[in-house]
Amino acid sequence: MSTTTVRLNADDREILDGLAPLFGGRSNAIRQALRSLAADRKRHLALESFLDAWDAEAGPVDEEAVAAMARRYGL
């Protein structure tokens, strides 16, 4: 296993110290954060691919239709 140095500011240290007990220590909390970031990135890429395929099949998004849906659903 390799070692990586990470410099944290006071706010980040406070966050890490709060998470460390939940994940079995600081290193485990950081490992979990990396896994979460990787999973988020994977989901983002999958969504991007899905939207690209949808756009290719159905054409570009109709901005007025999106605005109407946002108004309808209070978004």
TAJO-V987964 format. One record per pair of residues at least 4 apart in sequence whose C-alpha atoms are under 8 Angstrom apart, sorted by the first residue. I is the first residue (numbers start at 0). J is the second residue. D is the distance in whole Angstrom. If there is no record, write none. Layout:
# TAJO-V987964
i & j & d
I & J & D
I & J & D
This chain:
# TAJO-V987964
i & j & d
7 & 11 & 6
7 & 12 & 6
8 & 12 & 6
9 & 13 & 6
10 & 14 & 6
11 & 15 & 6
12 & 16 & 6
13 & 17 & 6
14 & 18 & 6
15 & 19 & 6
15 & 25 & 6
15 & 28 & 7
15 & 29 & 8
16 & 20 & 7
16 & 25 & 7
17 & 21 & 8
18 & 22 & 7
18 & 25 & 8
18 & 28 & 6
19 & 23 & 6
19 & 24 & 4
19 & 25 & 5
19 & 26 & 8
19 & 27 & 7
19 & 28 & 5
20 & 24 & 6
20 & 25 & 8
21 & 28 & 8
22 & 27 & 6
22 & 28 & 5
22 & 31 & 8
23 & 27 & 6
23 & 28 & 7
24 & 28 & 6
25 & 29 & 6
26 & 30 & 6
27 & 31 & 6
28 & 32 & 6
29 & 33 & 6
30 & 34 & 6
31 & 35 & 6
32 & 36 & 6
33 & 37 & 6
34 & 38 & 6
35 & 39 & 6
36 & 40 & 6
37 & 41 & 6
38 & 42 & 6
39 & 43 & 6
40 & 44 & 6
41 & 45 & 6
42 & 46 & 6
43 & 47 & 6
44 & 48 & 6
45 & 49 & 6
46 & 50 & 6
47 & 51 & 6
48 & 52 & 6
49 & 53 & 6
50 & 54 & 6
51 & 55 & 6
52 & 56 & 6
53 & 57 & 6
53 & 58 & 7
54 & 58 & 5
54 & 59 & 5
54 & 60 & 7
55 & 59 & 8
60 & 65 & 8
61 & 65 & 6
62 & 66 & 6
63 & 67 & 6
64 & 68 & 6
65 & 69 & 6
66 & 70 & 6
67 & 71 & 6
68 & 72 & 6
69 & 73 & 6
69 & 74 & 5
70 & 74 & 6
